[in-house]
Every structure is written in C-alpha cells, then in structure tokens.
Amino acid sequence: MLSFIGAIIIGLLAGLVAKFLMPGRDPGGFIVTILLGIAGALVATYLGQAVGWYGPDQKAGFIGAVVGAIIILFGYRMIVRRAH
C-alpha cells in the first residue's frame, strides 16, 4: 500500500516536471496534466516491476516516472487533437 501512495506522490511531482518539459496548452489544463503524471508513475512502477527493474515493494524512480508521464501526456495530446 505504501508503494502505491509513494507512486502517487512521485507521479504528482513527475506531472509537474512533465508539464514544464512539454509546455503548451493542454486540453483539460494543469490538473489533468498532474493526473496524467500520476498515471505515468503508476504505469512506470508496474511495468518496471513486471520487467524486473523494481522489486515488489519498490516504486518507480523519479526519472522513470517523468518519462512515463511525458509518454502519457504526448499520447493524450495526440488523442485529444484528433477528436477536435
């Protein structure tokens, strides 16, 4: 349970960093970007555990979470732009 909470906290910070690294107007604004960062950290945590980079009780590192957040933010922007 603590690794899940840790991943959320890292994801919050990763979402902030991803927003600064990928400036621009995001549909949904700043809050959605932070939520995507949290999702990126959770995805990075579970993919890292599946691949063997992290142990069962370890969360994604900050850099992994930022990379996950940037990937999810990029995908989100592509999907939302196609819809408009």
Short mmCIF file of the C-alpha atoms (twelve columns), coordinates in Angstrom:
data_MODEL
# 
_entry.id   MODEL 
# 
loop_
_atom_site.group_PDB 
_atom_site.id 
_atom_site.type_symbol 
_atom_site.label_atom_id 
_atom_site.label_alt_id 
_atom_site.label_comp_id 
_atom_site.label_asym_id 
_atom_site.label_seq_id 
_atom_site.Cartn_x 
_atom_site.Cartn_y 
_atom_site.Cartn_z 
_atom_site.pdbx_PDB_model_num 
ATOM 1  C CA . MET A 1  0.000   0.000  0.000   1 
ATOM 2  C CA . LEU A 2  2.840   2.374  0.765   1 
ATOM 3  C CA . SER A 3  4.419   1.815  -2.656  1 
ATOM 4  C CA . PHE A 4  1.095   2.794  -4.258  1 
ATOM 5  C CA . ILE A 5  0.981   6.022  -2.221  1 
ATOM 6  C CA . GLY A 6  4.651   6.659  -2.986  1 
ATOM 7  C CA . ALA A 7  3.978   6.209  -6.700  1 
ATOM 8  C CA . ILE A 8  1.161   8.757  -6.476  1 
ATOM 9  C CA . ILE A 9  3.410   11.302 -4.753  1 
ATOM 10 C CA . ILE A 10 6.218   10.740 -7.265  1 
ATOM 11 C CA . GLY A 11 3.629   10.951 -10.044 1 
ATOM 12 C CA . LEU A 12 2.391   14.294 -8.783  1 
ATOM 13 C CA . LEU A 13 5.909   15.682 -8.969  1 
ATOM 14 C CA . ALA A 14 6.537   13.947 -12.305 1 
ATOM 15 C CA . GLY A 15 3.367   15.519 -13.732 1 
ATOM 16 C CA . LEU A 16 4.619   18.948 -12.732 1 
ATOM 17 C CA . VAL A 17 8.011   18.329 -14.345 1 
ATOM 18 C CA . ALA A 18 6.398   16.874 -17.488 1 
ATOM 19 C CA . LYS A 19 4.234   19.988 -17.796 1 
ATOM 20 C CA . PHE A 20 7.341   22.177 -17.660 1 
ATOM 21 C CA . LEU A 21 9.259   19.962 -20.126 1 
ATOM 22 C CA . MET A 22 6.339   19.848 -22.577 1 
ATOM 23 C CA . PRO A 23 4.915   23.363 -22.485 1 
ATOM 24 C CA . GLY A 24 1.789   24.228 -24.355 1 
ATOM 25 C CA . ARG A 25 -1.906  24.353 -23.933 1 
ATOM 26 C CA . ASP A 26 -3.259  21.049 -22.787 1 
ATOM 27 C CA . PRO A 27 -6.912  20.255 -23.137 1 
ATOM 28 C CA . GLY A 28 -8.047  19.872 -19.565 1 
ATOM 29 C CA . GLY A 29 -5.443  22.157 -18.051 1 
ATOM 30 C CA . PHE A 30 -2.960  21.780 -15.269 1 
ATOM 31 C CA . ILE A 31 -4.959  19.356 -13.113 1 
ATOM 32 C CA . VAL A 32 -5.301  16.867 -15.962 1 
ATOM 33 C CA . THR A 33 -1.545  17.090 -16.559 1 
ATOM 34 C CA . ILE A 34 -0.895  16.234 -12.910 1 
ATOM 35 C CA . LEU A 35 -3.333  13.302 -13.107 1 
ATOM 36 C CA . LEU A 36 -1.545  12.073 -16.231 1 
ATOM 37 C CA . GLY A 37 1.730   12.330 -14.306 1 
ATOM 38 C CA . ILE A 38 0.303   10.166 -11.549 1 
ATOM 39 C CA . ALA A 39 -0.855  7.656  -14.165 1 
ATOM 40 C CA . GLY A 40 2.618   7.743  -15.739 1 
ATOM 41 C CA . ALA A 41 4.258   6.984  -12.402 1 
ATOM 42 C CA . LEU A 42 1.862   4.127  -11.705 1 
ATOM 43 C CA . VAL A 43 2.439   2.677  -15.170 1 
ATOM 44 C CA . ALA A 44 6.211   3.058  -14.785 1 
ATOM 45 C CA . THR A 45 6.038   1.346  -11.392 1 
ATOM 46 C CA . TYR A 46 4.075   -1.659 -12.566 1 
ATOM 47 C CA . LEU A 47 5.911   -2.038 -15.871 1 
ATOM 48 C CA . GLY A 48 9.230   -1.741 -14.037 1 
ATOM 49 C CA . GLN A 49 8.145   -4.445 -11.600 1 
ATOM 50 C CA . ALA A 50 6.974   -6.677 -14.453 1 
ATOM 51 C CA . VAL A 51 10.280  -6.296 -16.311 1 
ATOM 52 C CA . GLY A 52 12.317  -6.772 -13.138 1 
ATOM 53 C CA . TRP A 53 13.772  -3.273 -12.769 1 
ATOM 54 C CA . TYR A 54 11.995  -2.775 -9.442  1 
ATOM 55 C CA . GLY A 55 11.260  -5.165 -6.622  1 
ATOM 56 C CA . PRO A 56 7.710   -5.941 -5.455  1 
ATOM 57 C CA . ASP A 57 7.718   -3.154 -2.866  1 
ATOM 58 C CA . GLN A 58 9.633   -0.562 -4.885  1 
ATOM 59 C CA . LYS A 59 8.110   2.343  -6.741  1 
ATOM 60 C CA . ALA A 60 9.326   3.878  -9.969  1 
ATOM 61 C CA . GLY A 61 12.223  6.231  -9.691  1 
ATOM 62 C CA . PHE A 62 11.666  9.878  -10.372 1 
ATOM 63 C CA . ILE A 63 13.220  9.775  -13.845 1 
ATOM 64 C CA . GLY A 64 11.141  6.743  -14.815 1 
ATOM 65 C CA . ALA A 65 8.016   8.476  -13.595 1 
ATOM 66 C CA . VAL A 66 8.822   11.619 -15.584 1 
ATOM 67 C CA . VAL A 67 9.417   9.563  -18.725 1 
ATOM 68 C CA . GLY A 68 6.135   7.707  -18.156 1 
ATOM 69 C CA . ALA A 69 4.317   10.998 -17.613 1 
ATOM 70 C CA . ILE A 70 5.761   12.519 -20.788 1 
ATOM 71 C CA . ILE A 71 4.757   9.474  -22.827 1 
ATOM 72 C CA . ILE A 72 1.208   9.510  -21.462 1 
ATOM 73 C CA . LEU A 73 0.963   13.306 -21.896 1 
ATOM 74 C CA . PHE A 74 2.123   13.010 -25.505 1 
ATOM 75 C CA . GLY A 75 -0.412  10.258 -26.208 1 
ATOM 76 C CA . TYR A 76 -3.158  12.262 -24.524 1 
ATOM 77 C CA . ARG A 77 -2.386  15.307 -26.648 1 
ATOM 78 C CA . MET A 78 -2.454  13.226 -29.834 1 
ATOM 79 C CA . ILE A 79 -5.804  11.632 -28.972 1 
ATOM 80 C CA . VAL A 80 -7.470  14.893 -27.933 1 
ATOM 81 C CA . ARG A 81 -6.232  16.755 -31.022 1 
ATOM 82 C CA . ARG A 82 -7.677  14.097 -33.325 1 
ATOM 83 C CA . ALA A 83 -11.030 14.417 -31.613 1 
ATOM 84 C CA . HIS A 84 -11.212 18.133 -32.418 1 
# 
